[in-house]
Amino acid sequence: MGQAMNKGPNPERTAQLKENFLKYYDELWTVGRAAKEAKVSRRTVYEWRDKDEQFLKDYEDVQASIIEQIEAEAYRRACQGVDEPIYYLGQKVDVVKKYSDRLLTVMLGALAPDKYRERRDVTHSGKIELDVNWDGG
């Protein structure tokens, strides 16, 4: 009787690991980095997501938060701009505000795709030949 019997995963420990992962996921924005910090494998995270409805809900809530944070940063860069330093002979001499038209275009395409999505029209002139072999079977 010198060995303790393994009764499977410890529910309290698993709950703490899940909570830690979700905290790191919200901070670090990637599953791999969050899993590493929480000291669990990516595979474990995906198993929790597949098997635990509450964890899936919490995971999706954090993911929505991450998306909102990224959208806020994209808005800031597109509309409020980013200060970029100007250097001369190795010394910072000024700052210029840079805006991202591309980010603004992407955001418009996401928010109003019917109006702003990229459209591509493909036209063909000439003839198309089709050769069909059928053995009747």
C-alpha positions as CSV (number, residue, x, y, z in Angstrom):
1,M,0.0,0.0,0.0
2,G,3.0,2.3,-0.5
3,Q,1.7,3.7,-3.8
4,A,-1.2,6.1,-4.0
5,M,-3.9,5.2,-6.6
6,N,-4.3,7.6,-9.5
7,K,-7.9,8.6,-9.6
8,G,-7.7,10.7,-12.8
9,P,-7.5,14.4,-13.2
10,N,-7.9,16.6,-10.2
11,P,-11.0,18.8,-10.9
12,E,-9.8,21.7,-8.8
13,R,-6.4,21.6,-10.5
14,T,-8.0,21.4,-14.0
15,A,-10.3,24.3,-13.2
16,Q,-7.3,26.4,-12.1
17,L,-5.4,25.5,-15.3
18,K,-8.4,26.5,-17.4
19,E,-8.7,29.8,-15.6
20,N,-5.0,30.5,-16.0
21,F,-5.1,29.7,-19.7
22,L,-8.1,32.0,-20.3
23,K,-6.3,34.8,-18.4
24,Y,-3.1,34.4,-20.4
25,Y,-5.1,34.1,-23.7
26,D,-6.8,37.4,-23.0
27,E,-3.4,39.0,-22.4
28,L,-1.3,37.3,-25.1
29,W,-3.9,36.8,-27.9
30,T,-2.5,33.4,-29.1
31,V,-3.4,29.9,-27.9
32,G,0.2,28.7,-28.1
33,R,1.7,31.5,-26.0
34,A,-1.2,31.3,-23.5
35,A,-0.9,27.6,-23.2
36,K,2.8,27.8,-22.6
37,E,2.4,30.4,-19.8
38,A,-0.4,28.4,-18.3
39,K,1.8,25.3,-18.5
40,V,-0.7,23.2,-20.5
41,S,-0.4,21.9,-24.1
42,R,-2.2,23.3,-27.0
43,R,-3.8,19.9,-27.5
44,T,-5.2,20.0,-23.9
45,V,-6.7,23.4,-24.6
46,Y,-8.4,22.1,-27.8
47,E,-9.7,19.0,-25.9
48,W,-11.2,21.3,-23.2
49,R,-12.8,23.4,-26.0
50,D,-14.3,20.3,-27.6
51,K,-15.5,18.5,-24.5
52,D,-16.4,21.3,-22.0
53,E,-19.3,23.6,-23.0
54,Q,-18.6,26.1,-20.3
55,F,-14.9,26.3,-21.3
56,L,-15.9,26.8,-24.9
57,K,-18.2,29.6,-23.9
58,D,-15.5,31.3,-21.8
59,Y,-12.9,30.7,-24.6
60,E,-15.3,32.3,-27.2
61,D,-15.9,35.3,-24.8
62,V,-12.1,35.8,-24.5
63,Q,-11.7,35.5,-28.3
64,A,-14.4,38.2,-28.8
65,S,-12.6,40.4,-26.4
66,I,-9.3,39.9,-28.3
67,I,-11.0,40.8,-31.6
68,E,-12.4,44.0,-30.0
69,Q,-8.9,44.9,-28.8
70,I,-7.5,44.4,-32.2
71,E,-10.3,46.4,-33.8
72,A,-9.6,49.2,-31.4
73,E,-5.9,49.2,-32.3
74,A,-6.7,49.1,-36.0
75,Y,-9.1,52.1,-35.5
76,R,-6.4,54.0,-33.6
77,R,-3.8,53.4,-36.3
78,A,-6.2,54.2,-39.1
79,C,-8.0,57.3,-37.7
80,Q,-5.9,58.7,-34.9
81,G,-2.5,57.8,-36.4
82,V,0.8,56.7,-35.0
83,D,3.7,59.0,-34.3
84,E,6.8,58.0,-36.3
85,P,10.1,59.6,-35.3
86,I,12.3,61.3,-37.9
87,Y,16.0,60.9,-37.5
88,Y,18.9,63.0,-39.0
89,L,22.4,61.9,-38.4
90,G,21.3,59.5,-35.8
91,Q,19.4,62.0,-33.8
92,K,15.7,62.3,-33.4
93,V,14.7,65.6,-34.9
94,D,11.0,65.5,-35.3
95,V,7.9,63.3,-35.3
96,V,5.4,62.8,-38.1
97,K,1.9,61.4,-37.7
98,K,1.2,58.4,-40.0
99,Y,-2.3,57.1,-40.8
100,S,-3.2,53.8,-42.3
101,D,-5.6,54.1,-45.2
102,R,-5.3,50.3,-45.8
103,L,-6.6,49.5,-42.3
104,L,-9.5,51.9,-42.7
105,T,-10.4,50.2,-46.0
106,V,-10.2,46.8,-44.4
107,M,-12.4,47.9,-41.6
108,L,-15.0,49.4,-44.0
109,G,-15.0,46.2,-45.9
110,A,-15.7,44.2,-42.8
111,L,-18.4,46.5,-41.4
112,A,-20.2,47.2,-44.7
113,P,-19.1,44.4,-47.2
114,D,-22.0,45.0,-49.7
115,K,-20.8,48.6,-50.2
116,Y,-17.0,48.3,-49.7
117,R,-15.8,44.8,-50.5
118,E,-13.4,44.3,-53.3
119,R,-15.0,43.2,-56.5
120,R,-13.4,41.4,-59.4
121,D,-15.1,40.9,-62.7
122,V,-13.7,38.2,-64.9
123,T,-14.7,38.2,-68.5
124,H,-13.9,35.9,-71.4
125,S,-14.1,36.5,-75.0
126,G,-13.6,33.8,-77.6
127,K,-14.9,30.3,-77.6
128,I,-14.6,27.4,-75.2
129,E,-14.2,23.9,-76.5
130,L,-15.4,20.9,-74.6
131,D,-14.4,17.4,-75.5
132,V,-16.4,14.7,-73.7
133,N,-15.8,11.0,-74.0
134,W,-18.5,8.8,-72.7
135,D,-18.5,5.0,-73.0
136,G,-22.3,4.7,-72.4
137,G,-21.9,2.8,-69.1
